[in-house]
Amino acid sequence: MDDKKRKRLVTNDIKRLTDIFKEVDSKKQRTIKGLIEESAFMKATLLELKEIIQNEGVINEMPQGEYSIMREHPALKSYNTTIQRYTTVTEKLLGLLPKDAPRNDDGLSEFSAFLSERAD
């Protein structure tokens, strides 16, 4: 993924999430802004890592002097760590929504779809 595409994905996700959370109490907005920015960055990172994993596989060969070993692809390790953090950030964001806010917004459904896609 090139830098231009990554920036566009991050910017679009920030706009999408900002719109979802625009009704949240002003006292929470500073916290929300930071979480939204991190979430958008992590989502773009996950998409990039996923692309690498799909192209190169989950196992790669690592040279060790005169021989080589098979190991888990470093991108897969990064993906697994990042998806955990992304899930935590998303849960924190959802916790900041007003109790009466509808939870089936398109943006939130998109997150559910993303997690389902990961399970495939």
VEXZA-811916 format. One record per residue: z, x, y of N, C-alpha, C in turn. Coordinates in steps of 0.02 Angstrom, whole numbers, plus 50000, padded with zeros to 5 digits. Layout:
VEXZA-811916
ZXYZXYZXY ...
END
This chain:
VEXZA-811916
500005004349941500005000050000500005004550062 499555003150107499535007350167500065005050218 500195009350265500725008150315500585001950357 499955000850373499764995050413499924988450377 499754988250312499884982250273500634981150265 501014986550254501744986150248502054983250312 501844985850369502114983450433501944976050443 501344974050424501144967050431501564962550386 501684964750325502104960850279502814960150306 503094965650331503774965450359503804960850419 503334961550465503324957350525503254949950507 502804948350461502714941350441503344938450408 503674942450367504274940050333504844939250383 504894943650431505414942950484505304936450522 504684934950539504534928750575504704922650532 504514922850468504644917350422505394916050415 505774921350403506494920650394506854918750459 506624921450514506924919750579506844912250592 506264909550574506154902350583506624898350538 506734900550477507184897050431507894896950458 508104902450489508794903150510508904901950585 508414898950619508474897950691509024893150711 509224888650667509734883650684510454886050671 510514892150645511184894750628511564896250692 512214895250689512674896350744512534903150778 512564903150845512394909250883512864915050867 513474913550846513944918850828513714922750767 513334919650725513094922850664512404925950672 512084924850728511394927150737511304934650732 511784938550758511724945850756511734948250683 512184945350644512214947050573511574945050538 511344939050553510734936450521510134940850538 510094942950600509524947150621509484953450578 510044956850569510054962950529509874961650456 510154956250428510004954550358509274952650349 508994949150398508284947250395507844953550395 507994958150439507604964350443507634968250378 508234968750350508314972350286507954968750230 508014962150229507684958150178506934959050180 506654958750240505934959450248505694966350226 506074971550243505904978350222505934978950146 506464976350117506534976850044505994972950008 505804967150035505274963250003504614967250002 504444970350058503834974450061503884980350013 504474983350009504584988949964504514986749891 504794981049874504734978349806504004977149788 503624974349834502914973149820502544979749808 502704984849848502394991349840502584994549773 503224994249757503454997049693503144993349634 503094986849640502804982849587502074984849575 501714986049629501014988149624500964994849588 501414999549604501425006049571501555005249497 502055001249480502245000149410501664996949371 501344992049402500784988749368500204993549356 500094998149403499545002949396499705008649349 500335010949350500505017049312500925015849250 501195009749242501605008249184502345009649195 502745007349149503475008049156503735014649128 503325018049088503515024549059503005029649084 503245035649101502785041049118502995047449084 502545052249084502665058649051502885063649104 503425067249089503685072249136503655079149102 503285083849132503255090549104503935094049106 504105097449052504735101249047504565108149018 504305112449061504115119049036503525118648989 503635120648926503095120748877502985114048842 503405109248855503335102648824503435097248878 503365091148858503465085648906503885080148872 504195076148914504595070648888504355064048919 504465058748882504315052148908504945049448941 504865046348999505435043649034505245037349071 505765033649092505655027749133505345029949199 504835026349220504495028149282504985027749341 505005032749385505465032649442505375026349486 504765023749490504655017649530505015011649499 505075011649432505425006149399506175006449415 506455012449415507165013249433507275010849504 506845012849549506905010749620506825003149626 506355000449589506244993149590506874989549568 507154991649512507754988249485508344988649534 508434994349566508974995049615508844990649675 508234990749700508054987049760508094979549749 507884977149691507894969949678508624967449677 509074971549653509784969649654510034969049726 509854973749767510064973749838509744967949875 509104966749860508734961249891509064954549874 509254953749812509584947649791510244946749827 510624952149835511264951849871511154949849944 510674952849977510534951250047510324943950053 509894941650008509664934650010510254929850000 510704931449954511284927249943511724927050005 511804932750039512184932850101511854928550154 511194929050159510834924850207510934917450192 510854915650129510944908650110511654906150126 512134910550119512824908850135512934907550208 512494910050250512564909150323512224902750348 511834899550304511524893250324512064887950332 511964883450379512444877950386512474873950321 513054871250306513154867650243512684861750235 512484858650291512044852850288511304854650291 511144861150293510444863250297510114862150229 509504859650228509154858750164509034865450132 509144865950068509074872350032508394872949997 507954868150006507314868549971506744870150018 506884873750072506374875850120505844880050085 505234879850110504684883550079504844890950072 505154893850123505314900950121505814902550066 506284898150056506774899250003506464898149935 506014893349931505654892249868505234898349851 504964901549902504574907549892505004913049860 505624913549882506074918449853506194916949779 506314910649763506414908549693505794910249652 505214909049680504594910549645504524918149633 504734921949684504704929249678505144931649621 505754928849616506204930849562505934928649495 505634922749491505334920449429504764924949408 504364927049456503804931549443504054938149414 504624940549438504914946849414505104946249341 505324940249320505544939349251504964939349202 504354938249226503764937949181503594944649151 
END
